[in-house]
Amino acid sequence: MLVGYRRASSESDRQTIDLQRDALLAAGIDERHLFEDKASGARDDRPGLVKALEFVKVGDCLMVWKLDRLGRSLSPENTVGAWLT
């Protein structure tokens, strides 16, 4: 199953979140399997990402529009990698 995650840095970043949504839907992700946060990439507390990680199962594919949507530093990406292994 394809699962999507999108993040905008702020409420005013509507255009970017819409572009991410369109790209993820075009990639074949069901809208019911899209998770989202509106938070800075520097923040570690992102409930949408936590829900996405809890939702994915072995064999699923977690997709993001761009890798930087997971975070601005290596720490969140490492956390996601550890969570998924």
trRosetta pair geometry for C-beta under 8 A, 3 or more apart (Angstrom, degrees):
i j d omega theta_ij theta_ji phi_ij phi_ji
1 33 6.7 -148 161 -125 111 159
1 56 8.0 -164 80 -129 103 66
1 57 7.4 55 36 41 118 98
1 59 7.7 73 16 108 71 88
1 60 4.7 -25 62 -118 83 95
1 61 7.4 -163 91 27 40 71
2 27 6.9 -165 -175 119 152 100
2 28 5.6 100 21 99 161 92
2 29 4.5 -118 120 -95 115 75
2 30 7.4 135 71 6 93 73
2 33 6.6 121 97 105 63 145
2 60 7.4 168 -86 -167 16 80
2 61 5.3 -24 -111 67 64 102
2 63 6.0 -1 -166 -3 96 125
3 29 6.9 99 -132 -137 9 115
3 33 4.9 -108 -116 169 63 110
3 34 8.0 170 -170 -85 56 32
3 35 7.3 16 173 0 97 107
3 52 5.9 145 152 -160 121 91
3 55 6.0 158 -134 103 145 117
3 56 5.1 -127 29 -84 157 93
3 60 5.6 31 -6 167 115 125
3 61 6.9 170 27 82 73 48
3 62 5.1 -30 78 -104 104 62
3 63 6.9 158 78 18 47 76
4 24 3.8 79 -137 -167 151 138
4 25 8.0 -59 -21 -53 167 50
4 27 7.6 133 -87 63 120 123
4 29 4.2 62 -30 179 119 170
4 33 6.3 99 18 113 79 81
4 34 4.5 -17 73 -111 111 73
4 35 6.9 175 93 25 58 66
4 52 7.8 -96 94 -128 29 129
4 62 7.7 146 -98 -161 20 55
4 63 5.1 -33 -103 72 70 93
4 64 7.3 132 -159 -89 66 39
5 34 7.7 164 -83 -160 26 58
5 35 5.1 -20 -108 70 72 97
5 36 7.4 165 -160 -82 53 39
5 37 8.0 8 -173 4 93 95
5 48 6.8 137 -145 134 90 101
5 49 6.0 60 -151 -107 138 71
5 52 4.7 -1 -82 -98 110 174
5 62 6.3 16 -7 -176 114 99
5 63 7.4 170 22 82 72 44
5 64 5.2 -33 70 -89 91 89
5 69 6.7 157 111 126 91 121
5 70 7.4 63 102 -88 137 73
6 17 5.9 112 144 -146 126 73
6 20 3.9 133 -133 128 123 138
6 21 6.1 -56 -29 -63 170 65
6 24 6.5 -111 -54 -20 114 145
6 34 6.7 0 6 -172 109 103
6 35 7.5 165 26 86 65 48
6 36 5.0 -15 70 -108 88 86
6 37 7.8 -173 97 31 50 61
6 64 7.2 152 -86 -141 48 73
6 65 6.3 49 -111 -12 90 114
6 69 6.3 -62 -139 -166 42 143
7 17 7.8 -93 132 -103 12 91
7 20 7.8 -173 32 -134 39 177
7 36 6.9 164 -84 -158 45 59
7 37 4.7 -5 -115 64 92 93
7 38 7.4 171 -159 -88 62 28
7 39 6.7 -57 -158 51 110 73
7 41 6.8 114 121 -84 141 80
7 46 7.0 -27 -109 -149 128 142
7 48 7.3 168 -88 77 85 134
7 49 7.5 -1 -69 -57 123 107
7 69 4.7 149 35 -169 100 83
7 70 7.7 149 9 -74 139 19
8 11 7.7 108 108 -86 127 16
8 13 3.8 175 -174 90 112 120
8 14 7.3 29 -135 -77 165 26
8 16 5.4 138 -114 83 97 109
8 17 4.1 -53 -48 -59 127 107
8 20 7.8 -150 -61 12 84 139
8 36 7.8 11 4 -171 89 104
8 37 7.7 -165 35 98 58 55
8 38 5.1 -12 68 -119 94 74
9 13 5.3 101 47 -33 75 158
9 16 8.0 26 12 67 84 152
9 38 7.7 11 98 -167 12 61
9 39 7.4 -48 -141 111 37 21
9 40 5.5 41 -149 -103 83 53
9 41 6.7 -49 -97 -17 93 83
10 13 4.9 111 57 -11 70 104
10 38 6.6 45 -166 180 13 96
10 40 7.9 26 -59 -67 75 71
11 14 7.5 7 162 -55 50 86
11 38 5.8 56 -74 176 57 146
13 16 4.8 -30 169 36 97 118
13 17 6.2 100 113 -23 86 96
13 38 7.5 166 51 -141 107 92
14 17 5.9 -62 -149 39 33 107
14 18 6.1 32 156 -20 69 109
15 18 5.8 -59 -150 37 29 111
15 19 6.4 31 153 -20 65 105
16 19 5.6 -52 -147 34 33 112
16 20 6.4 34 153 -19 65 104
17 20 5.6 -51 -150 35 34 114
17 21 6.4 39 150 -22 64 104
17 36 6.9 62 -154 -149 117 128
17 38 7.5 -28 -78 -92 145 91
18 21 5.5 -50 -147 34 33 114
18 22 6.3 34 155 -19 65 105
19 22 5.8 -54 -147 37 30 110
19 23 6.3 27 155 -17 64 108
19 65 7.2 90 116 -147 85 155
20 23 5.9 -59 -148 38 29 109
20 24 6.2 24 157 -16 66 110
20 64 7.9 -30 -153 -170 115 63
20 65 4.1 -102 -127 -34 84 147
20 69 6.9 117 -124 -105 140 148
21 24 6.0 -61 -146 39 27 107
21 25 6.2 23 158 -15 65 109
21 34 6.8 50 -126 -159 82 157
22 25 5.9 -57 -145 40 27 108
22 26 6.2 28 155 -20 64 110
23 26 5.6 -56 -146 38 29 113
23 27 6.5 31 153 -23 63 106
23 65 5.1 90 75 -119 141 99
24 27 5.6 -53 -150 32 32 114
24 29 4.7 -33 161 38 88 138
24 34 6.1 113 114 -109 144 111
24 63 6.2 152 -129 103 92 117
24 65 6.5 -78 -50 -67 92 85
25 28 7.9 117 177 -17 32 9
25 29 6.0 -88 -94 62 36 83
25 31 6.4 11 -102 -74 109 83
25 34 7.8 -29 -65 -64 82 137
27 63 6.1 -149 110 154 155 165
29 33 5.6 -125 -175 82 91 107
29 34 6.2 102 133 -70 126 87
29 63 6.4 -138 -62 52 132 130
30 33 4.7 72 67 11 88 106
30 34 7.9 -143 97 -24 49 82
31 34 5.6 -38 -157 4 45 120
33 55 7.3 170 -144 146 80 143
35 48 4.4 155 162 -180 92 87
35 49 6.9 145 123 -81 128 29
35 51 5.3 -179 -132 85 135 104
35 52 3.8 -141 39 -64 154 102
35 55 7.2 177 -49 16 134 143
36 48 4.8 -101 80 -143 26 157
37 46 4.3 -26 -101 -159 165 102
37 47 6.8 144 -100 51 104 61
37 48 3.9 -152 -53 33 80 124
37 49 6.0 -30 -26 -23 136 88
39 43 4.8 -81 160 55 118 139
39 45 7.5 -127 -164 86 163 68
39 46 5.4 -154 54 -102 142 91
40 43 4.9 102 68 -11 86 100
40 72 7.8 -34 162 -12 81 128
41 68 6.6 -22 -124 169 159 80
41 69 7.6 -128 -102 -147 114 22
41 70 7.7 67 -145 92 102 34
41 71 4.8 144 -177 -147 88 40
41 72 3.8 112 111 -31 119 90
41 73 7.9 150 136 1 97 65
41 76 7.4 -122 -177 19 76 155
42 71 7.4 109 -86 -161 23 86
42 72 5.3 -25 -70 36 68 129
42 73 7.1 63 -120 -9 66 107
43 46 6.4 123 103 -55 100 88
44 75 7.4 -56 -94 122 110 123
44 76 6.5 -165 -115 -86 71 96
44 79 7.6 97 -146 -13 102 168
46 49 4.1 45 103 15 116 114
46 50 6.6 161 91 -15 62 84
47 50 5.4 -53 -145 37 37 114
47 51 6.2 39 156 -20 69 103
48 51 5.7 -53 -148 36 31 111
48 52 6.4 33 152 -20 64 104
49 52 5.5 -51 -147 35 34 113
49 53 6.3 31 155 -17 66 106
49 70 7.4 107 -125 -139 135 66
49 76 7.9 -26 169 -168 167 118
49 80 7.5 -81 -179 -91 118 109
50 53 5.8 -57 -148 39 30 109
50 54 6.3 27 154 -17 65 108
51 54 5.7 -57 -146 40 30 110
51 55 6.1 33 154 -25 65 110
52 55 5.6 -59 -148 34 29 115
52 56 6.6 29 158 -24 65 102
52 62 6.4 100 155 -134 113 116
53 56 6.2 -45 -143 26 31 108
53 62 7.5 11 -92 -99 59 153
53 80 6.8 -135 -93 -131 125 76
53 83 4.9 -14 -164 145 135 146
53 84 7.2 -107 -140 -66 94 79
56 60 4.3 -153 -154 82 83 139
56 62 5.3 -49 -80 -61 152 105
56 84 7.1 -16 97 -116 140 95
57 60 5.2 97 52 -16 60 119
62 80 7.8 -139 99 -176 153 120
62 84 7.1 -115 13 -98 135 136
64 67 6.4 112 83 -97 129 31
64 69 4.4 -169 -175 63 124 125
64 70 6.0 -104 -54 -45 169 87
65 69 5.7 91 46 -34 86 147
66 69 5.5 118 66 -20 69 97
67 70 6.2 -39 -179 15 55 110
67 77 7.3 26 178 -104 101 128
68 71 7.4 -107 -165 74 49 26
68 72 6.6 36 -160 -98 92 53
70 76 5.4 177 146 120 85 115
70 77 5.3 90 110 -86 137 75
70 80 5.8 -65 -157 -17 132 154
71 75 6.8 -94 133 72 154 73
71 76 2.9 120 -22 45 157 141
71 77 6.0 -138 49 -35 111 74
72 76 7.9 69 30 19 47 126
73 76 6.6 105 66 8 73 87
73 77 7.9 -144 104 8 46 95
74 77 5.6 -69 -156 47 47 111
74 78 5.7 47 151 -25 81 108
75 78 5.8 -59 -146 36 27 109
75 79 6.4 29 156 -21 64 106
76 79 5.4 -53 -148 35 35 115
76 80 6.4 36 154 -19 67 102
77 80 5.7 -51 -149 35 33 111
77 81 6.4 35 151 -19 64 106
78 81 5.5 -53 -148 38 33 114
78 82 6.3 33 154 -18 66 105
79 82 5.8 -55 -148 37 30 109
79 83 6.2 32 152 -23 64 107
80 83 5.5 -54 -147 35 31 114
80 84 6.2 21 159 -14 66 111
81 84 6.1 -63 -144 40 27 104
81 85 6.4 21 161 -21 64 111
82 85 6.2 -61 -144 32 29 107
